[in-house]
Amino acid sequence: MNIYTDIDDPLYDNLLEEQSFNLSLSHYQQVLDTFGINEISLAPTSSLFEQLMQDKHRIVIKE
């Protein structure tokens, strides 16, 4: 997830986190809250949360 403006470097980039591969949806919700982004909700009661949880079970890793 990136939060950026057209002018500056990103305000937030999950790839800069220590364990970017293991971040939870609650972490991303905290990031959204920190930047005052209220149009998106990753709270467990949101429809987006439900969709992401459904997609999580459909991911197939090919070796």
N, C-alpha and C positions, 0 to 999 in steps of 0.2 A: 504494500500500500504506500502510495506517495501522496503527500500533500505539498503542493507547490504553487508558485505564482509564475507568470510568464517572464518576470524580470529577474528573480533571484534564484539561488540554489534551492532545492527542496527544503521546506520547513520540517518535514518528517519523511524518512525513508526506512521502511522496515528492514531493508538489507543491511543497514548500519547497526542494527541491534545485534547483541552478542549471539543469541540463539534464534536468529530470524526464522528458522525452519520450525520452531517449536512454540510460536506465540499463539495465545488463545484469543478467542473472539472477545472475551472480556478485556483483554489488553488493548485490542483495537478499538473497543468502545471507549476506553479511557483516553486513548489518543484523540478520537473524535470529540469527546467532551472537552479535552484540553484546548482544542482549537475552536471550540464553539460551533462545531458542525452538528446541527440538530436535525437536518433533513434526512439523515441516515441513522438507523438504529440497529444495533447488533444485540440488543437486549434479548434474553430468552423468550420474552413475550412477543417479539416482532415477527412479522411474516418473513423477513429476510433471514433471520436466524433459523427459522424452520426450513427454509429452502437450502441454506448452506449445510445444515445437518443432514438433509436428505441427499444432497450431492456428495457429501463426505462418504456415504456408504456406497456410492456408485463409482467411485474412483478405482480404476484398475491399474496397477503398476506393472508394466511389461519389462521383463528383463532381457 
